[in-house]
Amino acid sequence: MTERGIISGYQGSKPREVLMSKERWEELKMSPEQAEMGSTDGE
């Protein structure tokens, strides 16, 4: 998810930050071609 820009990188004991808005997340969920492109890493 870090590579996709959804959450921030590892920062020791600090929690990761959410970088993507809820609206953008909904857009990506609704677009089947985006979902296919994002799953090419075997997840």
C-alpha positions in Angstrom: 0.0 0.0 0.0 3.0 2.3 0.5 4.0 1.8 -3.1 0.5 2.7 -4.3 0.5 5.9 -2.2 -2.3 4.8 0.1 -0.3 4.9 3.3 3.0 6.5 4.4 6.2 4.5 4.9 7.5 2.9 8.0 8.6 5.4 10.7 9.7 3.2 13.6 7.1 3.1 16.4 4.9 5.8 14.9 1.7 4.9 13.2 1.6 5.1 9.4 -0.4 8.0 7.9 -3.3 7.6 5.4 -2.3 9.6 2.3 -5.3 8.9 0.1 -8.6 10.6 0.6 -11.8 8.5 1.1 -13.1 10.0 -2.2 -10.1 8.9 -4.2 -10.3 5.4 -2.6 -13.9 5.1 -3.7 -13.0 6.2 -7.2 -10.3 3.5 -7.4 -12.7 0.8 -6.0 -15.3 1.7 -8.7 -12.8 1.5 -11.6 -12.2 -2.1 -12.6 -9.2 -1.3 -14.8 -7.4 0.5 -11.9 -8.0 -2.5 -9.7 -6.5 -4.8 -12.3 -3.4 -2.6 -12.7 -2.9 -2.4 -9.0 -2.9 -6.2 -8.5 0.0 -7.0 -10.8 2.3 -7.5 -7.9 0.7 -10.8 -6.9 -1.5 -9.6 -4.0 
